[in-house]
Each structure stands twice: as C-alpha cells, then as structure tokens.
C-alpha cells in the first residue's frame, strides 16, 4: 500500500447527515472518484440515529465495493456489517479491538501528532495510523502533525499512514509524496459542489 505512486482518498462523512439527501451525495462522489474507504464519523451518540445512517451509507458503499468503517463504535461495527472501526485513542484500545473484531476487520487509529502512539499502534496490529490535524484549526490544542512526521514515517514504518484535519490544496501538495491516504471530510462537505472540491484536491496529489 505504501509504495503506490499517488495517495488514495479516505473519505470522512460529515458529523451530521441528512438521510434523505446524503446517500445521493455520497453516491455521486463514489461514482466520480476512486475512494479507498469511507469513515462514518457522526457527532451524535444516539445508537438508533447512527444505525440508520450506517445502513444507508453501507448500502451505498458496498454497492460500489468501497469499504466502510465507523468511528469508535466497536459493537455497531459488528452488528451493522461494517468493514471495521476507526479508533481515536491512539494505541490504547487497539489490541483488544483487534482481538474482538478479528484479523479480517479494518482497524485503524488516530494518533494526533504522536510518533510513539503511531509506532505502538502499528506494533499492535493497526491496518493504518492517522495523524492530524495537518493545518491550523480551532479544534484540539494547537498541535500540528507536520511534514517531518510524515516524512519520517514513510521512510521508517511499513504501516500505511493517513493525513487528515484542516487540509487545503497547498498542504496536500506538500504531503502527497509522504502519505498513503488523505482523510478528507469537512473540507469538501462545506463546499457548494463536493465532487468539484474533491477533484480540486485530487489534482494536487
């Protein structure tokens, strides 16, 4: 995975989705662009709302042979027939999650800007490690996962790496040679035409 010439797109859903509109919007993107994986990342903790969203997103993705993972909800990943889970606690729950979901599931984790957490996650069986944010954002504590981290990772570590959070065209162009995936979400959903915005980003790869 890491030796591909161009990074792939790892699409992240908006934190809130309108079930009557979002599946069509997602389908347009999946039909227009090659997407490696979709992450269902809703802000709500309501299991019923998450389950209904997961059902429609899974149908849209699986109809196009695109894998879908869910943020944090290990139990729902199994119950809803999703392909895996995206953890947000670095390496802390990775070993147990891998044991619970088995070897076939996709298990990835967000490690902020921590090289140590990323390495530990890789040793414990993560399929990918995600670092971010890669640009300035009011979220978080101001720490940025910089180019040096991705450069070091791409040279030293086999586990695929995802760059996400506050992406723009300049950052994408800079990180493209040293990352395997771009985790793109809010950056395109805020645009009037998400398909066109994603194409603009992809041109910078």
C-alpha positions in Angstrom: 0.0 0.0 0.0 2.7 2.4 1.0 4.6 2.2 -2.3 1.8 3.4 -4.5 2.7 6.4 -6.6 -0.2 8.6 -5.5 -2.0 8.8 -2.2 -5.6 7.5 -2.0 -8.7 9.2 -0.7 -10.1 8.1 2.6 -13.5 9.9 2.8 -14.9 11.0 6.1 -18.6 11.7 6.4 -19.9 15.0 7.9 -20.7 15.0 11.6 -24.4 15.4 10.8 -26.1 13.8 7.8 -29.5 14.3 6.3 -30.7 10.7 5.5 -32.9 11.9 2.6 -30.1 13.6 0.8 -26.7 12.3 1.9 -26.8 8.9 0.2 -27.2 10.5 -3.2 -24.5 13.0 -2.5 -22.2 10.2 -1.4 -23.1 8.1 -4.4 -22.1 11.0 -6.8 -18.7 11.2 -5.1 -18.1 7.4 -5.2 -19.1 7.3 -8.9 -16.9 10.3 -9.8 -13.8 9.5 -7.8 -11.9 6.4 -6.7 -12.3 6.2 -2.9 -10.3 3.7 -0.8 -12.5 3.7 2.3 -15.3 5.7 3.9 -15.4 6.5 7.6 -18.8 7.1 9.2 -17.9 9.8 11.8 -21.1 11.2 13.3 -21.2 13.7 16.2 -24.3 12.0 17.8 -24.0 9.3 20.4 -27.6 8.1 19.7 -27.3 4.5 18.6 -30.5 4.5 16.7 -29.5 7.5 14.6 -26.1 6.1 14.0 -27.5 2.7 13.0 -29.9 4.2 10.5 -27.1 6.3 9.0 -24.8 3.3 8.9 -27.3 1.3 7.0 -27.7 3.7 4.1 -24.0 4.6 3.9 -23.1 0.9 4.0 -25.5 0.1 1.1 -24.1 3.0 -0.9 -20.5 2.0 -0.3 -20.8 -1.8 -0.6 -22.8 -1.4 -3.9 -19.6 0.1 -5.2 -17.1 -2.2 -3.5 -15.9 0.5 -1.1 -15.1 -0.4 2.5 -16.8 1.4 5.3 -15.5 1.8 8.9 -17.2 3.6 11.8 -15.6 5.9 14.4 -15.2 4.3 17.8 -18.4 2.1 17.8 -16.9 -1.3 18.0 -20.2 -3.1 18.8 -22.0 -1.3 16.0 -19.3 -2.2 13.5 -20.1 -5.9 14.0 -23.8 -5.6 14.4 -24.3 -3.5 11.2 -22.0 -5.5 9.0 -19.4 -2.7 8.5 -15.8 -3.5 7.5 -14.1 -2.2 10.6 -13.6 0.6 13.1 -11.6 3.8 13.4 -10.3 4.4 16.9 -9.5 7.8 18.3 -7.4 6.9 21.4 -4.0 6.1 19.8 -2.9 2.6 20.7 -4.9 2.3 24.0 -7.7 0.0 22.9 -6.2 -1.3 19.7 -5.1 -4.8 20.9 -8.5 -5.5 22.4 -10.3 -4.2 19.4 -8.2 -6.4 17.1 -8.9 -9.4 19.2 -12.7 -8.7 19.3 -13.1 -8.0 15.6 -10.6 -10.5 14.2 -7.9 -10.3 11.6 -10.2 -9.6 8.6 -11.7 -6.3 10.0 -10.1 -3.0 9.2 -8.8 -1.4 12.4 -7.2 2.0 12.2 -6.5 4.7 14.8 -6.0 8.4 15.2 -2.7 9.3 16.9 -2.8 13.1 16.7 0.9 14.0 16.2 2.4 11.3 18.4 5.1 9.3 16.7 5.2 7.0 19.8 1.5 6.2 19.7 1.7 5.6 16.0 4.5 3.1 16.4 2.8 1.3 19.3 -0.5 1.1 17.2 1.4 -0.4 14.3 3.1 -3.0 16.6 -0.4 -3.9 17.9 -1.8 -4.7 14.5 -3.3 -1.4 13.2 -4.1 -1.5 9.5 -3.4 2.2 9.3 -2.4 5.1 11.5 -3.9 8.6 11.1 -2.1 11.8 12.1 -3.5 15.3 12.2 -4.5 18.0 12.1 -2.1 18.9 9.4 -3.1 22.5 9.3 -4.2 25.2 11.7 -7.7 24.6 13.3 -9.5 25.9 16.3 -10.1 22.3 17.3 -7.6 20.5 19.5 -4.7 22.0 21.5 -2.9 23.7 18.6 -0.5 20.8 17.9 0.0 20.1 14.2 1.2 16.9 12.6 3.9 18.3 10.5 5.7 17.3 7.3 8.6 15.9 9.3 6.4 13.3 11.0 5.0 12.0 7.7 8.4 12.0 6.0 10.0 10.0 8.9 7.0 7.6 8.9 7.1 7.0 5.2 10.8 6.2 5.4 10.8 4.1 8.6 7.4 2.4 9.0 5.5 0.0 6.8 2.1 0.6 8.2 0.0 2.9 5.9 -0.4 6.5 7.1 -3.4 8.9 6.8 -3.0 12.7 6.8 -6.2 14.4 8.0 -7.6 17.6 9.5 -7.5 21.1 8.1 -6.4 20.1 4.6 -6.0 22.6 1.8 -4.5 22.4 -1.7 -1.1 23.6 -0.6 -0.8 21.1 2.3 -2.0 18.3 0.1 0.6 19.1 -2.5 3.3 19.2 0.2 2.3 15.9 1.9 1.4 13.9 -1.2 4.9 12.4 -1.6 5.0 11.2 2.1 1.5 9.9 2.9 -0.6 6.9 1.7 -4.0 8.4 2.3 -5.7 11.8 2.7 -8.6 11.7 5.2 -10.9 14.3 3.5 -14.2 15.3 5.1 -15.4 18.7 6.3 -13.2 20.3 3.7 -15.4 19.1 0.8 -18.8 18.9 2.6 -18.7 22.7 3.3 -18.3 23.4 -0.5 -21.3 24.0 -2.8 -20.1 21.2 -5.0 -18.3 18.5 -3.0 -17.4 16.5 -6.2 -15.7 19.5 -7.7 -13.9 20.4 -4.5 -12.6 16.8 -4.2 -11.4 16.9 -7.8 -9.5 20.1 -7.0 -7.8 18.4 -4.0 -7.0 15.3 -6.1 -5.3 17.5 -8.7 -2.8 18.5 -6.0 -1.8 14.8 -5.5 
